Amino acid sequence: MPLPVMISDHDVEDDGSDDELRAYLRVGDPLVIEEPIVEEVHTALGRGLRAMAYSQFEEQGKVVINATLAYVWRVETEDDLSITRLWAMDDPTRILKAADDIHNLAVTLRLREDA
C-alpha cells in the first residue's frame, strides 16, 4: 500500500522564525513521546528543518505508536511569505522504510509561482 506524503502551505505568524518552523515539526507538542531531534537540511527550496516525531494513542484497547517525518521551509515569493510543510505519518516501520524516498522528494521539491 502506498504511503501518503502531504504537502501543505501555512500562513506565517512569527516571521517564519525557527521556533515557528519547529512547531510544525511537533517540537513542544505534548502528544509526542519524546522531543524530536531537529536537523537542518539544504534543498531546492533553500534551508529547511526536518524531524521525526513519535506519538502514541489508544485504538481498540491497544496502544498504537505513530511516526511523523516532517520537513519545513520558510518560503518567500514576490508577494508572500509562508511556511511549506512536507510530511508523512504512519507506523514507524513504514516511515523508516520510506525515509530515503521522502528525503529525495523533499530535497528536490520546487514551488511554481505561476501555478
C-alpha positions as CSV (number, residue, x, y, z in Angstrom):
1,M,0.0,0.0,0.0
2,P,1.4,3.4,-0.9
3,L,2.4,5.8,1.9
4,P,0.7,9.2,1.6
5,V,3.1,12.2,1.7
6,M,1.3,15.5,2.2
7,I,2.5,19.0,1.3
8,S,0.8,21.9,2.9
9,D,1.2,25.7,3.0
10,H,0.7,27.7,6.1
11,D,0.5,31.4,6.8
12,V,3.4,32.9,8.8
13,E,2.6,34.1,12.3
14,D,6.0,35.0,13.6
15,D,8.1,35.9,10.6
16,G,8.7,32.2,9.9
17,S,11.2,32.1,12.8
18,D,13.0,28.8,13.6
19,D,10.7,28.4,16.6
20,E,7.7,28.7,14.4
21,L,9.1,26.1,12.0
22,R,9.9,23.8,14.9
23,A,6.3,23.9,16.0
24,Y,5.4,22.3,12.6
25,L,7.9,19.6,13.4
26,R,5.9,18.9,16.7
27,V,8.6,20.3,18.9
28,G,6.9,21.1,22.2
29,D,3.8,19.0,21.3
30,P,2.6,17.3,24.5
31,L,1.4,14.3,22.5
32,V,4.9,13.3,21.3
33,I,6.6,10.5,23.3
34,E,9.9,12.5,23.3
35,E,11.1,15.7,21.9
36,P,12.0,15.3,18.2
37,I,15.6,15.9,17.2
38,V,15.6,18.7,14.6
39,E,18.1,18.7,11.8
40,E,18.9,21.4,9.3
41,V,18.6,20.5,5.6
42,H,19.5,22.3,2.4
43,T,17.2,21.6,-0.5
44,A,16.0,23.1,-3.8
45,L,13.7,25.3,-1.6
46,G,16.6,26.5,0.4
47,R,17.4,26.0,4.1
48,G,14.8,23.9,6.0
49,L,14.4,21.8,9.0
50,R,13.4,18.2,9.4
51,A,12.5,15.9,12.3
52,M,11.0,12.6,13.2
53,A,8.4,12.6,16.0
54,Y,6.8,9.6,17.7
55,S,3.4,9.7,19.3
56,Q,1.0,7.2,20.8
57,F,-2.7,6.8,21.0
58,E,-5.2,4.1,22.0
59,E,-7.1,2.2,19.3
60,Q,-9.5,-0.6,20.2
61,G,-7.9,-1.0,23.6
62,K,-4.3,-1.2,22.3
63,V,-1.6,1.4,22.4
64,V,-0.5,2.4,18.8
65,I,2.7,4.2,18.0
66,N,2.9,6.5,15.1
67,A,5.9,8.3,13.5
68,T,5.7,11.6,11.7
69,L,8.6,12.5,9.4
70,A,8.3,16.2,8.5
71,Y,10.3,18.9,6.6
72,V,9.5,22.6,6.8
73,W,10.7,25.7,5.0
74,R,10.2,29.4,5.2
75,V,9.2,30.3,1.6
76,E,9.3,33.8,0.3
77,T,7.8,34.7,-3.0
78,E,7.4,38.1,-4.6
79,D,4.3,39.0,-2.6
80,D,4.0,36.3,0.1
81,L,5.8,34.7,3.0
82,S,4.6,31.3,4.1
83,I,5.7,28.0,5.7
84,T,5.7,24.9,3.5
85,R,5.5,21.5,5.2
86,L,6.1,18.1,3.7
87,W,5.1,15.3,6.0
88,A,4.1,11.6,6.3
89,M,2.6,9.9,9.3
90,D,2.2,6.1,9.8
91,D,3.6,3.1,11.5
92,P,7.2,3.8,12.4
93,T,8.4,0.8,10.4
94,R,6.7,2.1,7.2
95,I,8.1,5.6,7.8
96,L,11.6,4.4,8.3
97,K,11.4,2.2,5.2
98,A,10.2,5.2,3.1
99,A,12.5,7.8,4.8
100,D,15.1,7.8,1.9
101,D,12.3,8.3,-0.7
102,I,10.7,11.0,1.4
103,H,14.0,12.7,1.7
104,N,14.7,12.6,-2.0
105,L,11.3,14.2,-2.6
106,A,12.0,16.9,0.0
107,V,15.4,17.9,-1.4
108,T,14.1,18.1,-5.0
109,L,10.7,19.8,-4.2
110,R,10.2,23.1,-6.1
111,L,7.4,25.5,-6.0
112,R,6.0,27.3,-9.0
113,E,4.6,30.8,-8.5
114,D,2.6,30.7,-11.8
115,A,0.7,27.5,-11.0
